[in-house]
């Protein structure tokens, strides 16, 4: 990677992947270790959650214990409705606990999140206003969580339209774009419950589109997370370590080739 690449206008796109998103913390650690400063950040689904904390001023060292403390029941609650089985209001509460009522306009790093309008199928880029609700919208897995209404639109997980949110970064000012695809090398396994059925189905639907979209990245980080479950929060520490080691290898290899 050239000096210009490392120093000027770097954008980071953090993709979706449920609990696999803990690997993003390892990616942030690797970038910090090699001295790369991210100037713009985007997130889809769990990437929006991690991206919000990072853009809001928390280092990877401060995000790590937050992720280690989270359990599936901490970020969701049963609230059956005609739109979903659960609510992810608690995930928004975590953002408010850590960042208060922070708005996009006040983040330390420019931030955008991708969600999907479930009425039209349109991609919605969230980059203004209150952040906790935007995180809930981008992480709202359809069929599992009830949609989140923002500005009159019913929004669900951005993975439906762009699971690794590269497209907003050039408009934000990024000249060099790094994407993190958590699902590229993962393997789906026999589901054990309805949550895993829905997650597997969702992942299969977006897989091919993601492969096409990520071709636009200047550098694509694809950690091998095939040994991990998308719902097992007991594996968070290992996911962080794998995200760190594999992204550090990818970054150094790219640096040597530049």
C-alpha positions in Angstrom: 0.0 0.0 0.0 1.4 3.4 -0.9 2.0 6.2 1.5 -0.9 8.1 0.0 -3.2 5.1 0.5 -2.3 4.9 4.2 -2.5 8.6 4.9 -5.1 10.1 2.8 -8.9 9.8 2.9 -9.3 6.2 3.9 -12.9 4.8 4.2 -13.8 1.6 6.0 -17.0 -0.4 5.3 -18.0 -2.9 8.1 -20.3 -5.6 6.9 -23.1 -7.5 8.5 -22.9 -11.0 10.0 -24.7 -11.1 13.4 -22.3 -12.2 16.2 -19.5 -12.6 13.6 -19.4 -8.8 13.8 -17.1 -9.1 16.8 -14.3 -9.7 14.3 -14.7 -6.0 13.3 -13.1 -5.1 16.6 -10.0 -7.1 15.7 -9.9 -5.3 12.3 -9.9 -2.0 14.1 -7.1 -3.2 16.4 -5.0 -4.2 13.4 -5.6 -0.9 11.6 -4.6 0.9 14.8 -1.5 -1.2 15.2 -0.1 -0.4 11.8 -0.9 3.3 12.3 -3.7 3.6 9.8 -6.3 6.3 10.6 -9.8 5.8 9.2 -11.3 9.1 8.0 -14.7 7.7 7.0 -16.7 4.7 8.2 -19.8 3.0 7.1 -21.7 0.0 8.6 -24.4 -2.4 7.8 -26.2 -4.4 10.5 -23.7 -5.4 13.2 -21.2 -3.3 11.3 -23.4 -0.3 11.9 -23.3 -1.1 15.7 -19.5 -1.4 15.8 -19.1 1.6 13.4 -21.3 3.8 15.6 -19.2 3.1 18.7 -16.0 3.7 16.9 -17.1 6.9 15.1 -18.6 8.1 18.4 -15.1 8.2 19.9 -14.6 4.8 21.4 -11.3 3.0 20.6 -11.2 -0.7 19.9 -9.9 -1.2 23.4 -13.1 0.3 24.8 -15.4 -1.5 22.4 -14.0 -4.9 23.2 -15.4 -5.2 26.7 -18.8 -4.0 25.5 -18.9 -6.8 23.0 -17.7 -9.3 25.5 -20.5 -8.4 27.9 -23.3 -8.6 25.3 -25.4 -11.7 25.1 -28.2 -12.5 22.6 -30.9 -11.8 25.3 -29.2 -8.5 26.1 -29.8 -7.1 22.6 -33.3 -8.4 21.9 -36.5 -9.0 23.7 -39.6 -11.0 22.8 -42.3 -8.8 21.4 -44.4 -10.7 18.8 -46.1 -8.5 16.3 -47.4 -8.8 12.8 -43.9 -7.6 11.6 -41.5 -9.7 13.7 -40.9 -12.0 16.6 -38.5 -9.8 18.5 -37.6 -6.2 19.1 -34.0 -4.9 19.0 -34.7 -1.9 21.2 -32.1 -3.1 23.7 -29.4 -2.7 21.0 -30.3 0.9 20.7 -30.2 1.2 24.4 -26.5 0.0 24.4 -25.6 2.8 22.0 -27.4 5.4 24.2 -25.6 4.0 27.3 -22.2 4.3 25.7 -22.7 7.5 23.6 -25.7 9.2 25.0 -28.0 10.9 22.5 -25.2 11.4 20.0 -26.2 12.4 16.5 -24.5 11.7 13.2 -23.5 15.3 12.9 -21.5 15.1 16.1 -19.4 12.0 15.5 -15.6 12.2 15.6 -15.4 10.3 12.3 -18.0 10.9 9.5 -20.4 7.9 9.6 -23.1 6.4 7.5 -25.2 3.3 7.9 -27.2 1.4 5.3 -30.8 0.2 5.8 -33.5 -1.1 3.5 -37.0 0.4 3.0 -39.1 -2.8 3.4 -42.0 -1.2 1.4 -40.0 -0.3 -1.7 -36.8 -2.3 -1.5 -34.7 0.8 -1.8 -31.4 1.3 -0.1 -31.5 4.0 2.5 -28.3 5.7 3.7 -28.6 7.0 7.2 -26.2 9.8 8.0 -28.2 12.4 9.8 -30.1 12.7 13.1 -30.2 10.5 16.1 -27.9 7.5 15.9 -29.3 4.8 18.3 -32.5 4.5 16.2 -30.5 4.3 13.0 -28.4 1.4 14.5 -31.7 -0.4 15.3 -32.9 0.1 11.7 -29.7 -1.2 10.1 -29.5 -4.2 12.4 -33.2 -5.1 12.0 -33.1 -8.6 10.5 -36.4 -9.0 8.6 -38.8 -11.6 10.0 -36.8 -11.7 13.3 -37.0 -8.1 14.4 -39.9 -5.6 13.9 -39.0 -2.9 11.3 -38.0 0.5 12.6 -39.7 3.7 11.4 -37.6 6.7 10.5 -39.0 9.7 8.6 -42.1 7.7 7.7 -40.2 4.8 6.2 -40.2 1.3 7.6 -36.6 0.2 7.7 -34.9 -3.2 8.0 -31.4 -4.6 7.9 -29.2 -3.0 5.2 -27.8 -6.4 4.3 -30.8 -6.9 2.1 -29.4 -4.3 -0.4 -25.7 -3.9 0.5 -24.1 -6.1 3.2 -20.7 -4.5 2.9 -21.6 -0.8 2.5 -18.9 0.4 0.1 -21.1 2.6 -2.0 -21.6 5.6 0.4 -17.8 6.0 1.0 -16.8 7.8 -2.2 -19.5 10.4 -1.8 -18.3 10.9 1.8 -14.9 11.8 0.5 -13.0 8.5 0.7 -10.2 8.0 -1.9 -9.2 4.5 -0.7 -11.8 2.0 0.4 -11.4 -1.0 2.7 -14.2 -3.5 3.0 -14.7 -6.1 5.6 -16.8 -9.1 4.5 -17.6 -11.4 7.4 -19.5 -14.0 5.4 -17.2 -14.5 2.4 -15.4 -17.5 3.9 -17.9 -18.6 6.6 -19.9 -21.8 6.4 -23.5 -22.2 7.3 -24.4 -25.2 9.5 -27.5 -27.1 10.4 -29.7 -24.7 12.2 -30.6 -25.4 15.8 -33.5 -23.0 16.3 -35.7 -20.5 14.4 -33.2 -17.7 14.8 -30.5 -19.7 13.0 -33.1 -20.7 10.3 -33.8 -17.0 9.6 -30.2 -16.0 9.7 -29.1 -18.7 7.3 -31.9 -17.9 4.9 -31.0 -14.2 5.0 -27.3 -15.0 4.5 -28.0 -17.2 1.4 -30.1 -14.5 -0.2 -27.5 -11.8 0.0 -24.4 -13.9 -0.7 -24.2 -13.5 -4.5 -25.0 -9.8 -4.5 -22.3 -9.2 -1.9 -19.6 -10.9 -4.1 -20.4 -8.5 -6.9 -20.6 -5.4 -4.7 -17.3 -6.0 -2.9 -15.3 -5.9 -6.2 -15.4 -2.1 -5.8 -13.1 -2.3 -2.7 -9.5 -1.2 -3.0 -8.7 -3.7 -0.3 -11.1 -6.5 0.9 -10.6 -8.2 4.2 -12.3 -11.6 4.4 -11.5 -13.3 7.7 -12.0 -17.0 7.8 -14.9 -17.3 10.3 -16.1 -20.8 9.1 -15.5 -22.3 12.6 -18.0 -19.9 14.3 -21.7 -19.6 14.8 -23.6 -16.4 13.9 -25.5 -16.5 17.2 -23.0 -17.9 19.8 -21.9 -15.0 21.9 -19.6 -17.2 23.9 -17.2 -17.1 20.9 -16.8 -13.3 20.9 -13.3 -13.3 22.3 -12.1 -15.8 19.7 -13.8 -13.8 16.9 -12.0 -10.6 17.9 -8.7 -12.4 17.9 -9.3 -14.0 14.4 -10.4 -10.7 13.1 -7.3 -9.1 14.3 -4.8 -11.7 13.1 -6.3 -12.2 9.7 -6.8 -8.5 9.0 -3.3 -7.7 10.1 -2.0 -10.4 7.7 -4.1 -9.0 4.9 -3.0 -5.4 5.6 0.7 -6.3 5.7 0.5 -8.4 2.6 -1.2 -5.6 0.7 1.4 -3.2 2.0 4.3 -5.3 0.7 2.7 -5.6 -2.7 2.1 -1.9 -3.2 
